[in-house]
Amino acid sequence: MNSAYSHRMGSGAVQIFGPDGQPAVSREVTVKQITGDVLFGCAGFETVQLVSGEWEGEEKVCAGIRVEKMLDLFNAITLPFYWGRFEPERGKPDTARLMNAAKWLREQGCSVKGHPLCWHTVTAPWLLDLSDEEILAVQLERIKRDVVEFEGVIDMWDVINEVVIMPVFDRYDNGITRICKREGRVGLVRKVFAEAKAANPNATLLINDFNMSEDYSNLIEELLAAEIPISAIGLQSHMHQGCWSREKTEEVLERFERFGLPLHFTEINLVSGEIMPKHIVDLNDFAPDEWLSTPEGEARQAEEVAAFYSLLFQCPLVEAVTYWSFTDGGWLNAPAGLMTKDARVKPAYDALYQLIKNEWRTPNLRVITDEYGYAEVSGFRGGYVAEFDGGSMEFSIG
């Protein structure tokens, strides 16, 4: 076992019961790990179209293959709740399509997260017809409506996205920047989190940002001092301009570990083609006519994916890691997927599969129960199933 992962391991005496409800005494039992303690996820927006039956022909076939491969690797999926697309016309949210996709994903054994409830980008254009007081009111109403509506299906939310830049965002006018200027960062975050918490007290509620500087950590310090109920800290890592160095990754981890909250790497991108030039400040400003994956880029991407994920897995506070997104062209048309649009698996997929499904998964064990049905089990923390004589029992090492 790699000692860097010892904090991911556990052990204990497990009492195994048979189908008759009695302890399985002096039996040989096969123990298999079925889940890990880290949510390894992906932005799975295309599941919405697939489940809704919006694709036909070859496009449908390729999408089906991609989603199948995605669910074979990942156990957590993020779905899109960008307000401007979710509710382009006031009072007509796209609830049914998102609910169908979320329920289907839950049936496949996935956790589902909604992204985001409040953001100044891709927000509803009709907000600009309202006063600041009305914008804040409908933003809070939106949070209450969607969190209540999806409770039990989606119980994890990026409550507010990119707050550091929100009140000074000046690329275009929008309702959310208006109310953030008025309420202040802490004031707005307090209100949106309070609304989400009241709507679903048991939900996992994230703040999420691309700003990895002290500006973000200082904001989090202010928010925690104000007793805002943040469940986890969301850290974006869109690495279109090259993979973070080991030094930068460790610096980011150290900066946010000090709060003692779970860390979720919510948006990881690594390109398998041309690296975006370093002089680009806003990633949205890079829009080449073609941005293609290359054999050399795919080899680099595979190495970088393995190295970056391994560093994150070594950090005890990292509880979720989400790739963004599964298929090329997902964000900014970048070749950053783990599969191509024509459903070709890239080396990065295989590299990640080797880590998540093999290296970070306990091999099948054969144990013998004692006279009381107990057996000692050691391995990576997570969910397990014990099988013997046609019966089975699930348990966890935590």
Beta strands, then each sheet from edge to edge (+ up, - down):
strand 1: 9-15
strand 2: 28-36
strand 3: 39-43
strand 4: 76-80
strand 5: 111-115
strand 6: 156-161
strand 7: 204-209
strand 8: 232-239
strand 9: 263-270
strand 10: 318-323
strand 11: 365-368
strand 12: 374-380
strand 13: 382-388
strand 14: 391-397
sheet 1: 1+ 12-
sheet 2: 11+ 2- 13+ 14-
sheet 3: 3+ 4+ 5+ 6+ 7+ 8+ 9+ 10+ 3+
end
